[in-house]
């Protein structure tokens, strides 16, 4: 997986969005889901940092894969939170949908940029 300046910049933006999503969506609503959420967000950030900072393409690929798999987990946990939120407001719905869109869109964007860089 090739990385250039725009790919690394997008990865750092994704780190900021992952942290912001964690702050906005935590807690999920039950202790096991909260622990899973913390683990998933930690994996997302770790994968992104490995992707952005690695010097080797194979290591960058591993970081990207960790991030992408954790993003799927984050989407599942966001759906769980939405189902547990009995008094969801329209703002909550926007937050949940936006969070899922970012969790799908950022890996796709970074993958697209890395393909173009290579």
LOVEX-20124 format. One line per field, with one value per atom (N, C-alpha, C): residue number from 1; x, y, z; residue in one letter; atom name; chain. Coordinates in nm, 2 decimals. Atoms other than C-alpha are relative to their C-alpha. Last residue first. Layout:
// LOVEX-20124
n <- c(NUM:...)
c1 <- c(X:...)
c2 <- c(Y:...)
c3 <- c(Z:...)
res <- c(A:...)
atom <- c(CA:...)
chain <- c(A:...)
END
This chain:
// LOVEX-20124
n <- c(118:118:118:117:117:117:116:116:116:115:115:115:114:114:114:113:113:113:112:112:112:111:111:111:110:110:110:109:109:109:108:108:108:107:107:107:106:106:106:105:105:105:104:104:104:103:103:103:102:102:102:101:101:101:100:100:100:99:99:99:98:98:98:97:97:97:96:96:96:95:95:95:94:94:94:93:93:93:92:92:92:91:91:91:90:90:90:89:89:89:88:88:88:87:87:87:86:86:86:85:85:85:84:84:84:83:83:83:82:82:82:81:81:81:80:80:80:79:79:79:78:78:78:77:77:77:76:76:76:75:75:75:74:74:74:73:73:73:72:72:72:71:71:71:70:70:70:69:69:69:68:68:68:67:67:67:66:66:66:65:65:65:64:64:64:63:63:63:62:62:62:61:61:61:60:60:60:59:59:59:58:58:58:57:57:57:56:56:56:55:55:55:54:54:54:53:53:53:52:52:52:51:51:51:50:50:50:49:49:49:48:48:48:47:47:47:46:46:46:45:45:45:44:44:44:43:43:43:42:42:42:41:41:41:40:40:40:39:39:39:38:38:38:37:37:37:36:36:36:35:35:35:34:34:34:33:33:33:32:32:32:31:31:31:30:30:30:29:29:29:28:28:28:27:27:27:26:26:26:25:25:25:24:24:24:23:23:23:22:22:22:21:21:21:20:20:20:19:19:19:18:18:18:17:17:17:16:16:16:15:15:15:14:14:14:13:13:13:12:12:12:11:11:11:10:10:10:9:9:9:8:8:8:7:7:7:6:6:6:5:5:5:4:4:4:3:3:3:2:2:2:1:1:1)
c1 <- c(-0.08:0.10:0.00:-0.14:-0.03:0.10:-0.04:-0.36:0.15:-0.01:-0.41:0.05:-0.12:-0.32:0.01:-0.12:-0.58:0.13:-0.01:-0.85:0.12:-0.04:-0.77:0.01:-0.14:-0.77:0.05:-0.07:-1.11:0.15:0.01:-1.26:0.08:-0.08:-1.13:0.00:-0.14:-1.27:0.09:-0.06:-1.61:0.15:0.00:-1.74:0.09:-0.06:-1.66:0.01:-0.14:-1.74:0.08:-0.05:-2.08:0.15:-0.01:-2.14:0.05:-0.11:-2.06:0.02:-0.13:-2.28:0.12:-0.02:-2.57:0.13:-0.02:-2.54:0.03:-0.13:-2.48:0.02:-0.11:-2.77:0.13:0.01:-3.00:0.11:-0.06:-2.89:0.01:-0.14:-2.97:0.08:-0.05:-3.31:0.15:0.05:-3.36:0.05:-0.09:-3.32:-0.07:0.05:-3.52:0.09:0.15:-3.50:-0.05:0.04:-3.13:-0.15:0.01:-3.05:-0.05:0.11:-3.12:-0.02:0.13:-2.90:-0.12:0.03:-2.62:-0.13:0.05:-2.64:-0.03:0.14:-2.62:-0.06:0.09:-2.32:-0.14:0.02:-2.16:-0.09:0.09:-2.21:-0.03:0.14:-2.06:-0.10:0.05:-1.76:-0.14:0.04:-1.70:-0.06:0.12:-1.69:-0.06:0.10:-1.44:-0.13:0.05:-1.23:-0.11:0.08:-1.20:-0.06:0.12:-1.09:-0.09:0.09:-0.84:-0.13:0.05:-0.68:-0.10:0.09:-0.65:-0.06:0.13:-0.50:-0.10:0.07:-0.24:-0.13:0.05:-0.15:-0.08:0.11:-0.12:-0.06:0.11:0.11:-0.13:0.04:0.33:-0.12:0.07:0.35:-0.05:0.13:0.43:-0.08:0.02:0.72:-0.14:-0.09:0.80:-0.01:-0.08:0.51:0.09:-0.14:0.39:0.09:-0.06:0.05:0.15:0.01:-0.06:0.07:-0.09:0.06:0.00:-0.14:-0.11:0.10:-0.03:-0.43:0.14:-0.01:-0.43:0.04:-0.13:-0.37:0.03:-0.11:-0.65:0.13:0.01:-0.90:0.12:-0.05:-0.78:-0.01:-0.15:-0.83:0.06:-0.06:-1.18:0.15:0.01:-1.27:0.06:-0.09:-1.14:0.00:-0.13:-1.33:0.11:-0.01:-1.65:0.14:-0.02:-1.61:0.03:-0.13:-1.57:0.04:-0.09:-1.88:0.15:0.00:-2.07:0.10:-0.07:-1.98:0.01:-0.14:-2.07:0.07:-0.02:-2.40:0.15:0.12:-2.53:0.01:0.10:-2.30:-0.12:0.01:-2.11:-0.10:-0.02:-1.95:-0.09:0.08:-2.08:0.01:0.14:-1.95:-0.09:0.05:-1.61:-0.15:0.00:-1.55:-0.05:0.11:-1.66:-0.01:0.12:-1.42:-0.12:0.00:-1.14:-0.12:0.02:-1.22:-0.01:0.14:-1.26:-0.03:0.08:-0.92:-0.15:-0.03:-0.76:-0.08:0.08:-0.94:0.03:0.14:-0.79:-0.09:0.00:-0.45:-0.14:-0.01:-0.52:0.00:0.13:-0.63:-0.01:0.09:-0.31:-0.14:-0.03:-0.11:-0.08:0.05:-0.29:0.03:0.14:-0.24:-0.06:0.04:0.13:-0.15:-0.07:0.20:-0.06:0.05:0.13:0.08:-0.08:0.16:-0.07:0.08:0.00:0.09)
c2 <- c(0.11:0.37:-0.01:-0.03:0.71:-0.11:-0.10:0.65:0.03:0.07:0.32:0.10:0.08:0.50:-0.08:-0.08:0.77:-0.08:-0.06:0.52:0.09:0.11:0.32:0.06:0.03:0.64:-0.11:-0.11:0.74:-0.03:0.00:0.40:0.11:0.11:0.38:0.00:-0.03:0.73:-0.12:-0.09:0.66:0.02:0.06:0.36:0.08:0.13:0.48:-0.08:-0.02:0.83:-0.13:-0.05:0.73:0.02:0.12:0.53:0.04:0.09:0.83:-0.12:-0.06:1.05:-0.08:0.02:0.81:0.06:0.15:0.79:-0.02:0.04:1.17:-0.15:-0.06:1.26:-0.05:0.07:1.02:0.05:0.13:1.16:-0.08:-0.03:1.52:-0.14:-0.02:1.40:0.02:-0.13:1.29:0.00:-0.06:0.93:0.13:-0.14:0.86:0.07:-0.01:0.48:0.14:-0.14:0.47:0.01:-0.01:0.09:0.14:0.09:0.04:0.01:-0.05:0.34:-0.08:-0.11:0.21:0.07:0.05:-0.13:0.12:0.06:0.03:-0.04:-0.12:0.23:-0.04:-0.06:-0.09:0.13:0.10:-0.26:0.06:-0.02:0.05:-0.09:-0.13:0.05:0.02:0.02:-0.32:0.13:0.08:-0.24:-0.03:-0.09:0.03:-0.07:-0.07:-0.21:0.10:0.10:-0.43:0.07:0.03:-0.13:-0.10:-0.11:0.00:-0.03:-0.01:-0.34:0.11:0.11:-0.38:0.00:-0.03:-0.04:-0.10:-0.11:-0.11:0.04:0.06:-0.44:0.10:0.08:-0.27:-0.07:-0.09:-0.01:-0.08:-0.05:-0.28:0.09:0.11:-0.45:0.04:0.01:-0.11:-0.12:0.11:-0.04:-0.02:-0.02:0.29:-0.11:0.11:0.29:0.03:-0.02:0.62:-0.11:-0.13:0.67:0.01:-0.03:0.30:0.13:0.09:0.23:0.02:-0.05:0.54:-0.09:-0.12:0.44:0.05:0.03:0.09:0.12:0.07:0.20:-0.03:-0.10:0.46:-0.07:-0.09:0.20:0.10:0.06:-0.06:0.09:0.01:0.18:-0.07:-0.13:0.26:0.00:-0.03:-0.11:0.13:0.08:-0.18:0.03:-0.05:0.11:-0.08:-0.12:0.00:0.06:0.03:-0.36:0.13:0.06:-0.24:-0.03:-0.11:-0.02:-0.04:-0.07:-0.31:0.12:0.07:-0.53:0.07:0.01:-0.26:-0.09:0.11:-0.16:-0.03:0.02:0.16:-0.13:0.07:0.26:-0.03:0.14:0.52:-0.06:0.07:0.68:0.06:0.12:0.81:-0.08:-0.03:1.17:-0.12:-0.09:1.10:0.02:0.07:0.79:0.09:0.10:0.97:-0.07:-0.08:1.26:-0.09:-0.05:1.01:0.08:0.12:0.84:0.04:0.04:1.17:-0.12:-0.10:1.29:-0.03:0.02:0.96:0.10:0.11:0.99:-0.03:-0.06:1.34:-0.12:-0.08:1.18:0.06:0.09:0.91:0.08:0.06:1.17:-0.09:-0.11:1.36:-0.05:-0.02:1.04:0.11:0.12:0.97:0.01:-0.01:1.33:-0.12:-0.10:1.33:0.00:-0.13:1.00:0.10:-0.12:0.64:0.12:-0.12:0.32:0.12:-0.12:0.00:0.12)
c3 <- c(0.04:-0.60:-0.15:-0.03:-0.49:-0.06:0.09:-0.67:0.02:0.13:-0.49:-0.10:0.00:-0.16:-0.13:0.01:-0.23:0.00:0.13:-0.30:-0.02:0.10:0.01:-0.14:-0.02:0.22:-0.10:0.05:0.08:0.01:0.15:0.13:-0.06:0.05:0.49:-0.16:-0.01:0.55:-0.04:0.10:0.40:0.01:0.13:0.60:-0.10:-0.02:0.95:-0.13:-0.01:0.84:0.02:0.13:0.72:0.00:0.09:1.03:-0.13:-0.06:1.25:-0.09:0.04:1.03:0.05:0.15:1.06:-0.04:0.03:1.44:-0.15:-0.06:1.49:-0.04:0.08:1.26:0.04:0.13:1.44:-0.09:-0.02:1.78:-0.13:0.00:1.65:0.02:0.14:1.56:-0.01:0.06:1.92:-0.15:0.10:2.05:-0.06:0.01:2.36:-0.10:0.01:2.36:-0.02:-0.03:2.28:-0.02:-0.15:2.30:0.04:-0.04:1.92:0.15:0.05:1.84:0.04:-0.08:2.06:-0.04:-0.14:1.90:0.08:0.02:1.55:0.13:0.01:1.67:-0.02:-0.13:1.79:0.00:-0.07:1.45:0.14:0.06:1.28:0.07:-0.05:1.52:-0.06:-0.14:1.45:0.05:0.01:1.07:0.14:0.04:1.15:-0.02:-0.12:1.35:-0.04:-0.07:1.04:0.13:0.08:0.83:0.08:0.00:1.09:-0.07:-0.14:1.14:0.01:-0.02:0.76:0.14:0.07:0.72:0.02:-0.07:0.99:-0.06:-0.13:0.83:0.08:0.03:0.49:0.12:0.02:0.64:-0.04:-0.13:0.78:-0.02:-0.07:0.44:0.13:0.06:0.27:0.07:0.09:0.50:-0.05:0.11:0.66:-0.11:0.04:0.89:-0.12:-0.04:1.04:-0.05:0.03:0.87:0.03:0.14:0.86:-0.03:0.07:1.21:-0.15:-0.03:1.34:-0.07:0.07:1.16:0.03:0.14:1.29:-0.09:0.01:1.65:-0.15:-0.01:1.62:-0.02:0.11:1.49:0.00:0.12:1.73:-0.12:-0.02:2.03:-0.12:0.03:1.89:0.02:0.15:1.87:-0.03:0.07:2.22:-0.15:-0.04:2.38:-0.08:0.06:2.20:0.02:0.14:2.31:-0.08:0.01:2.67:-0.14:-0.02:2.64:-0.01:0.12:2.48:0.02:0.11:2.77:-0.13:-0.03:3.03:-0.11:-0.09:2.88:0.01:-0.08:2.72:0.09:0.09:2.44:0.08:-0.01:2.65:-0.09:-0.13:2.45:0.11:-0.01:2.12:0.13:0.01:2.12:0.02:-0.11:2.27:-0.01:-0.13:2.05:0.11:0.00:1.74:0.13:-0.02:1.82:0.00:-0.14:1.86:0.03:-0.08:1.53:0.15:0.00:1.36:0.08:-0.07:1.47:0.00:-0.14:1.36:0.09:-0.05:1.03:0.15:-0.02:0.98:0.05:-0.12:1.04:0.03:-0.11:0.78:0.13:-0.02:0.53:0.12:-0.06:0.59:0.02:-0.14:0.53:0.07:-0.06:0.20:0.15:-0.01:0.09:0.07:-0.10:0.17:0.02:0.03:-0.01:0.10:-0.07:0.09:-0.05:0.01:-0.11:0.08:0.00:0.00:0.00)
res <- c(X:X:X:X:X:X:X:X:X:X:X:X:X:X:X:X:X:X:X:X:X:X:X:X:X:X:X:X:X:X:X:X:X:X:X:X:X:X:X:X:X:X:X:X:X:X:X:X:X:X:X:X:X:X:X:X:X:X:X:X:X:X:X:X:X:X:X:X:X:X:X:X:X:X:X:X:X:X:X:X:X:X:X:X:X:X:X:X:X:X:X:X:X:X:X:X:X:X:X:X:X:X:X:X:X:X:X:X:X:X:X:X:X:X:X:X:X:X:X:X:X:X:X:X:X:X:X:X:X:X:X:X:X:X:X:X:X:X:X:X:X:X:X:X:X:X:X:X:X:X:X:X:X:X:X:X:X:X:X:X:X:X:X:X:X:X:X:X:X:X:X:X:X:X:X:X:X:X:X:X:X:X:X:X:X:X:X:X:X:X:X:X:X:X:X:X:X:X:X:X:X:X:X:X:X:X:X:X:X:X:X:X:X:X:X:X:X:X:X:X:X:X:X:X:X:X:X:X:X:X:X:X:X:X:X:X:X:X:X:X:X:X:X:X:X:X:X:X:X:X:X:X:X:X:X:X:X:X:X:X:X:X:X:X:X:X:X:X:X:X:X:X:X:X:X:X:X:X:X:X:X:X:X:X:X:X:X:X:X:X:X:X:X:X:X:X:X:X:X:X:X:X:X:X:X:X:X:X:X:X:X:X:X:X:X:X:X:X:X:X:X:X:X:X:X:X:X:X:X:X:X:X:X:X:X:X:X:X:X:X:X:X:X:X:X:X:X:X:X:X:X:X:X:X)
atom <- c(N:CA:C:N:CA:C:N:CA:C:N:CA:C:N:CA:C:N:CA:C:N:CA:C:N:CA:C:N:CA:C:N:CA:C:N:CA:C:N:CA:C:N:CA:C:N:CA:C:N:CA:C:N:CA:C:N:CA:C:N:CA:C:N:CA:C:N:CA:C:N:CA:C:N:CA:C:N:CA:C:N:CA:C:N:CA:C:N:CA:C:N:CA:C:N:CA:C:N:CA:C:N:CA:C:N:CA:C:N:CA:C:N:CA:C:N:CA:C:N:CA:C:N:CA:C:N:CA:C:N:CA:C:N:CA:C:N:CA:C:N:CA:C:N:CA:C:N:CA:C:N:CA:C:N:CA:C:N:CA:C:N:CA:C:N:CA:C:N:CA:C:N:CA:C:N:CA:C:N:CA:C:N:CA:C:N:CA:C:N:CA:C:N:CA:C:N:CA:C:N:CA:C:N:CA:C:N:CA:C:N:CA:C:N:CA:C:N:CA:C:N:CA:C:N:CA:C:N:CA:C:N:CA:C:N:CA:C:N:CA:C:N:CA:C:N:CA:C:N:CA:C:N:CA:C:N:CA:C:N:CA:C:N:CA:C:N:CA:C:N:CA:C:N:CA:C:N:CA:C:N:CA:C:N:CA:C:N:CA:C:N:CA:C:N:CA:C:N:CA:C:N:CA:C:N:CA:C:N:CA:C:N:CA:C:N:CA:C:N:CA:C:N:CA:C:N:CA:C:N:CA:C:N:CA:C:N:CA:C:N:CA:C:N:CA:C:N:CA:C:N:CA:C:N:CA:C:N:CA:C:N:CA:C:N:CA:C:N:CA:C:N:CA:C:N:CA:C:N:CA:C:N:CA:C:N:CA:C:N:CA:C:N:CA:C:N:CA:C:N:CA:C:N:CA:C:N:CA:C:N:CA:C)
chain <- c(A:A:A:A:A:A:A:A:A:A:A:A:A:A:A:A:A:A:A:A:A:A:A:A:A:A:A:A:A:A:A:A:A:A:A:A:A:A:A:A:A:A:A:A:A:A:A:A:A:A:A:A:A:A:A:A:A:A:A:A:A:A:A:A:A:A:A:A:A:A:A:A:A:A:A:A:A:A:A:A:A:A:A:A:A:A:A:A:A:A:A:A:A:A:A:A:A:A:A:A:A:A:A:A:A:A:A:A:A:A:A:A:A:A:A:A:A:A:A:A:A:A:A:A:A:A:A:A:A:A:A:A:A:A:A:A:A:A:A:A:A:A:A:A:A:A:A:A:A:A:A:A:A:A:A:A:A:A:A:A:A:A:A:A:A:A:A:A:A:A:A:A:A:A:A:A:A:A:A:A:A:A:A:A:A:A:A:A:A:A:A:A:A:A:A:A:A:A:A:A:A:A:A:A:A:A:A:A:A:A:A:A:A:A:A:A:A:A:A:A:A:A:A:A:A:A:A:A:A:A:A:A:A:A:A:A:A:A:A:A:A:A:A:A:A:A:A:A:A:A:A:A:A:A:A:A:A:A:A:A:A:A:A:A:A:A:A:A:A:A:A:A:A:A:A:A:A:A:A:A:A:A:A:A:A:A:A:A:A:A:A:A:A:A:A:A:A:A:A:A:A:A:A:A:A:A:A:A:A:A:A:A:A:A:A:A:A:A:A:A:A:A:A:A:A:A:A:A:A:A:A:A:A:A:A:A:A:A:A:A:A:A:A:A:A:A:A:A:A:A:A:A:A:A)
END
